[in-house]
Amino acid sequence: MKYIKCPICGTENKVGAKYCRICFSRLVDVSRSKISLKTDFYPQVTKHKNVFALFFIILLLVLLWLLLK
């Protein structure tokens, strides 16, 4: 069976797989394009970074309110 090596973590994945089974980064066919070191997950996290920060601040304020009550 043939394997393709993940450009991020080096894990061997089956040929034809679109994503790495360990780090979930996109596997690129070296013969067709350049290797990209970015994962598909990173842009989604940065897109919603403000929502995560706002949720954390609200949670912190609620916990402080409960402790001081």
C-alpha positions, 0 to 999 in steps of 0.5 A: 500500500502506498502512503503520502507524508504529511507536510506538517507532522510527517505522518504517513497517510494513505494515498488519496486521503485529503486530510492528515489523520493526526493533525487534520491539515490538508494533504497536497499532491506534490506532483501537482502543486506546492506544499502549503504549511497552513491548515484549513482550521487556522483561518476559521479560528482567526475569523471567530477570535473576537467571539471566543474572547467575548464569550470568555469575558462574559463567563468571567464576569458571571463567575465574579458576580456569583462569587461576590454575591 
